[in-house]
Amino acid sequence: MQTLHFTKMHGLGNDYIYFDVTKQPLTNPNELSVRLSDRHKGIGGDGIVLIGSSQKGDFSMRIFNADGSEALMCGNASRCIGKYLHDKHLTDKLEIRLDTLSGIKTLNLNVDSNDNVETVSVEMGEGKLLNLPSGVIHNETIEVLGQKFTATAIDMGNPHLVLFVDDAEKADVAAIGSKLEFDPKFPDRINVEFVQIINPHHIRMRVWERGSGITQACGTGACASAVASSMANLTDPKNCLVQMDGGSLHITWNSTTHQVLMTGTANTVFEGEIEIEN
């Protein structure tokens, strides 16, 4: 048996189980994620996150969804990693270079007078149209389960399909999201966002994440939603609040360089230990 120490954290309700693999190497993270993510028989979460060392950045991140598949990047998890590293005094830096499968992401920690992390801003890299085998999808009409949507596919280092809806609360996220995730047009599967424009500085978004299903929030999904909305001239690229089930993120998109900045909170839920078979 192996005893593993973990920290449960969430970014706007998008919750993961965090492990410092510089101190406790893990084998079979895919299988472990399935087991531990179970909300009835495990710790419960949207997946697991491994924090490791890196030759390219200050630290590295690997993230595994609740179904065991490995994700390229997660904005909410990256903010939590910034708080994790600061709270556990693993670095004294307020600017951290995080090595992910979708490249280096820079975390800027915003702390208060008591040195507590209030928010984390993440330089998310480019937000741009997603190149698919069939070409790009930009403000195109697609039909799913008898419903028509205006859609734009965005590359945030991972793939997203943004659907514009009149009322996000009424969107059938589970049925439509699960259908599109495995649509043959998306060979790598896809995350699906349902976006309602409130005003030029505020959108309401709900999300179906590939490998996890409906989640409370998605950082890269919020970025993709803001980028797609700005491309359609529906929102201000310099100031967009993305309201999700678990809370809100502020997104800035530079339409010239395509660079995206995401700012939001990160929270520790609890810490514990669990025994697993080697």
C-alpha positions as CSV (number, residue, x, y, z in Angstrom):
1,M,0.0,0.0,0.0
2,Q,1.1,3.6,-0.6
3,T,-0.1,6.6,1.4
4,L,-0.6,9.7,-0.7
5,H,-1.1,13.2,0.6
6,F,-3.5,15.3,-1.4
7,T,-5.0,18.8,-1.4
8,K,-8.5,19.4,-2.7
9,M,-8.9,22.8,-4.4
10,H,-11.4,24.5,-6.7
11,G,-11.5,27.4,-9.0
12,L,-15.1,28.6,-9.2
13,G,-16.3,25.2,-8.4
14,N,-14.1,23.4,-11.0
15,D,-12.6,21.1,-8.4
16,Y,-9.5,18.8,-8.7
17,I,-7.4,16.7,-6.4
18,Y,-3.8,18.0,-6.3
19,F,-0.6,16.0,-5.8
20,D,3.0,17.2,-5.4
21,V,4.8,14.5,-7.5
22,T,8.2,16.0,-6.6
23,K,7.7,14.4,-3.2
24,Q,5.5,11.4,-4.1
25,P,5.7,10.0,-7.6
26,L,2.5,8.5,-8.9
27,T,2.0,5.5,-11.3
28,N,-1.1,5.0,-13.4
29,P,-2.5,8.5,-13.0
30,N,-5.2,7.8,-15.6
31,E,-6.6,4.9,-13.5
32,L,-6.1,6.9,-10.2
33,S,-8.1,9.8,-11.6
34,V,-11.1,7.6,-12.4
35,R,-11.0,6.1,-8.9
36,L,-10.4,9.2,-6.9
37,S,-12.8,11.5,-8.9
38,D,-15.8,9.4,-8.0
39,R,-18.0,11.6,-5.8
40,H,-19.5,8.6,-4.0
41,K,-16.6,6.1,-3.7
42,G,-13.6,8.4,-4.0
43,I,-12.5,11.8,-2.9
44,G,-14.6,13.5,-5.5
45,G,-13.6,15.9,-8.2
46,D,-13.4,16.8,-11.9
47,G,-10.0,15.0,-12.0
48,I,-6.5,15.0,-10.6
49,V,-3.6,17.4,-11.0
50,L,0.0,16.5,-10.7
51,I,2.4,19.3,-9.8
52,G,6.0,18.5,-10.8
53,S,9.4,20.0,-11.6
54,S,10.3,21.4,-15.0
55,Q,13.4,22.1,-17.1
56,K,11.4,24.7,-19.1
57,G,9.5,26.5,-16.4
58,D,9.4,26.9,-12.6
59,F,7.0,24.0,-12.2
60,S,5.0,21.6,-14.4
61,M,1.3,20.6,-14.5
62,R,-0.3,17.4,-15.7
63,I,-4.1,17.1,-15.5
64,F,-6.3,14.0,-15.8
65,N,-10.0,14.2,-16.3
66,A,-12.6,12.2,-14.3
67,D,-12.7,9.6,-17.1
68,G,-8.9,9.1,-17.0
69,S,-8.1,11.0,-20.2
70,E,-5.2,13.5,-20.0
71,A,-6.1,17.2,-20.7
72,L,-3.7,19.7,-22.3
73,M,-4.5,22.6,-20.0
74,C,-6.9,23.9,-17.4
75,G,-7.2,27.6,-16.5
76,N,-8.9,27.0,-13.2
77,A,-6.4,24.4,-12.2
78,S,-3.5,26.6,-13.1
79,R,-4.8,29.4,-10.8
80,C,-5.1,26.8,-8.0
81,I,-1.5,25.7,-8.6
82,G,-0.3,29.3,-8.1
83,K,-2.1,29.4,-4.7
84,Y,-0.8,26.0,-3.8
85,L,2.8,26.9,-4.5
86,H,2.5,30.2,-2.6
87,D,0.6,28.8,0.4
88,K,3.0,25.9,0.9
89,H,6.1,28.1,0.5
90,L,7.4,26.1,-2.4
91,T,8.4,29.4,-4.1
92,D,8.6,33.0,-3.1
93,K,7.9,34.2,-6.7
94,L,4.8,36.1,-7.5
95,E,5.3,35.4,-11.2
96,I,5.5,31.7,-11.9
97,R,6.2,30.0,-15.3
98,L,4.0,26.9,-15.4
99,D,4.9,24.1,-17.9
100,T,1.8,22.5,-19.4
101,L,1.1,20.3,-22.4
102,S,-0.1,23.4,-24.3
103,G,3.0,25.4,-23.5
104,I,4.4,27.7,-20.8
105,K,1.7,29.7,-19.0
106,T,2.7,32.6,-16.7
107,L,0.9,32.9,-13.4
108,N,0.8,36.3,-11.7
109,L,-0.2,36.1,-8.0
110,N,-2.1,39.1,-6.6
111,V,-1.7,39.1,-2.8
112,D,-3.1,41.3,-0.1
113,S,-1.3,43.1,2.7
114,N,-1.2,39.8,4.7
115,D,0.4,37.9,1.9
116,N,-2.8,36.0,1.1
117,V,-3.5,35.2,-2.5
118,E,-6.6,37.1,-3.6
119,T,-6.6,36.4,-7.3
120,V,-4.4,34.8,-9.9
121,S,-3.9,36.2,-13.4
122,V,-2.9,33.7,-16.0
123,E,-1.3,34.6,-19.4
124,M,-3.2,31.9,-21.3
125,G,-1.4,32.3,-24.7
126,E,-3.2,32.7,-27.9
127,G,-6.9,32.5,-28.4
128,K,-7.6,31.9,-32.1
129,L,-9.8,30.0,-34.5
130,L,-9.4,26.2,-34.3
131,N,-8.1,24.5,-37.4
132,L,-10.1,21.3,-38.0
133,P,-9.7,18.7,-40.8
134,S,-12.8,20.3,-42.4
135,G,-11.5,23.8,-41.9
136,V,-12.5,26.5,-39.4
137,I,-15.9,27.1,-37.8
138,H,-16.5,30.8,-37.5
139,N,-20.0,32.2,-36.9
140,E,-21.4,29.2,-38.8
141,T,-24.9,27.7,-38.3
142,I,-24.7,24.1,-37.0
143,E,-27.6,21.8,-36.2
144,V,-27.6,19.4,-33.2
145,L,-30.5,17.2,-32.1
146,G,-32.9,19.3,-34.2
147,Q,-31.6,22.6,-32.8
148,K,-29.7,25.3,-34.7
149,F,-26.9,27.3,-33.2
150,T,-24.4,30.0,-34.4
151,A,-21.0,28.4,-33.6
152,T,-17.3,29.3,-33.5
153,A,-14.5,26.8,-32.7
154,I,-11.6,28.3,-30.7
155,D,-8.1,27.0,-30.0
156,M,-7.0,27.8,-26.5
157,G,-4.3,25.2,-26.5
158,N,-7.2,22.8,-26.2
159,P,-10.3,22.7,-28.5
160,H,-13.5,24.5,-27.8
161,L,-16.8,25.0,-29.6
162,V,-18.7,28.1,-28.6
163,L,-22.5,28.0,-29.2
164,F,-24.4,31.2,-28.9
165,V,-27.8,30.9,-27.2
166,D,-30.7,33.2,-26.2
167,D,-30.9,31.7,-22.6
168,A,-28.0,29.7,-21.2
169,E,-30.1,28.5,-18.3
170,K,-32.4,26.7,-20.7
171,A,-29.7,25.1,-22.8
172,D,-29.6,21.3,-22.8
173,V,-25.9,21.2,-21.9
174,A,-25.8,17.5,-21.2
175,A,-27.5,16.2,-24.4
176,I,-26.0,18.7,-26.8
177,G,-22.6,18.8,-25.2
178,S,-22.2,15.0,-25.0
179,K,-23.3,14.7,-28.7
180,L,-20.8,17.3,-29.9
181,E,-17.9,16.0,-27.8
182,F,-17.8,12.8,-29.9
183,D,-18.8,14.3,-33.2
184,P,-16.5,13.0,-36.0
185,K,-15.8,16.6,-37.0
186,F,-13.7,16.9,-33.9
187,P,-11.1,14.1,-34.0
188,D,-9.6,15.1,-30.6
189,R,-13.1,15.5,-29.0
190,I,-14.1,19.0,-27.9
191,N,-15.3,21.1,-25.0
192,V,-18.6,22.9,-25.6
193,E,-19.6,26.3,-24.3
194,F,-23.2,27.7,-24.3
195,V,-22.9,31.5,-24.3
196,Q,-25.6,34.1,-23.7
197,I,-24.6,37.8,-24.3
198,I,-25.8,39.9,-21.4
199,N,-24.1,43.1,-22.5
200,P,-20.8,44.1,-24.2
201,H,-18.9,43.5,-21.0
202,H,-20.8,40.5,-19.5
203,I,-21.6,37.0,-20.8
204,R,-23.3,34.0,-19.2
205,M,-21.7,30.7,-20.0
206,R,-22.3,27.1,-19.2
207,V,-20.0,24.3,-20.2
208,W,-19.6,20.7,-21.1
209,E,-16.0,19.6,-20.7
210,R,-14.6,16.7,-22.6
211,G,-13.8,13.9,-20.3
212,S,-15.7,15.4,-17.3
213,G,-19.2,16.4,-18.5
214,I,-20.9,19.4,-17.0
215,T,-18.6,21.4,-14.6
216,Q,-19.1,24.4,-12.5
217,A,-16.6,26.4,-14.5
218,C,-13.9,26.1,-17.2
219,G,-11.0,28.6,-17.4
220,T,-10.0,27.9,-21.0
221,G,-13.7,27.7,-21.9
222,A,-14.3,31.1,-20.4
223,C,-11.4,32.4,-22.5
224,A,-12.7,30.7,-25.6
225,S,-16.2,32.2,-25.0
226,A,-14.8,35.7,-24.6
227,V,-12.7,35.4,-27.7
228,A,-15.5,34.0,-29.8
229,S,-17.9,36.8,-28.6
230,S,-15.3,39.4,-29.4
231,M,-14.7,38.0,-32.8
232,A,-18.4,38.3,-33.5
233,N,-18.3,42.0,-32.3
234,L,-20.6,41.2,-29.4
235,T,-18.3,42.0,-26.5
236,D,-15.4,44.3,-25.6
237,P,-12.2,42.3,-26.0
238,K,-10.5,44.4,-23.3
239,N,-13.1,43.9,-20.6
240,C,-15.3,40.8,-20.5
241,L,-16.8,39.2,-17.4
242,V,-17.6,35.5,-18.0
243,Q,-20.3,34.4,-15.5
244,M,-20.4,30.6,-15.0
245,D,-22.3,28.3,-12.6
246,G,-19.4,28.4,-10.1
247,G,-18.5,32.1,-10.4
248,S,-17.0,34.6,-12.7
249,L,-13.7,35.3,-14.5
250,H,-12.4,38.5,-16.1
251,I,-11.0,37.9,-19.5
252,T,-8.9,40.3,-21.7
253,W,-8.1,39.4,-25.3
254,N,-5.7,41.3,-27.5
255,S,-7.3,41.1,-31.0
256,T,-3.9,41.9,-32.6
257,T,-1.6,39.5,-30.9
258,H,-4.4,37.1,-29.9
259,Q,-3.0,36.9,-26.3
260,V,-5.5,36.1,-23.6
261,L,-5.3,37.1,-19.9
262,M,-7.6,35.4,-17.4
263,T,-8.1,36.6,-13.8
264,G,-10.0,34.9,-11.0
265,T,-9.9,33.3,-7.6
266,A,-8.6,30.0,-6.3
267,N,-9.6,28.2,-3.1
268,T,-8.3,25.3,-0.9
269,V,-11.1,23.0,0.3
270,F,-9.3,20.5,2.5
271,E,-6.2,18.3,2.7
272,G,-5.9,14.6,3.5
273,E,-4.3,11.3,3.0
274,I,-5.5,8.2,1.1
275,E,-4.1,4.7,0.8
276,I,-3.8,3.1,-2.6
277,E,-2.5,-0.2,-3.8
278,N,0.9,-0.1,-5.5
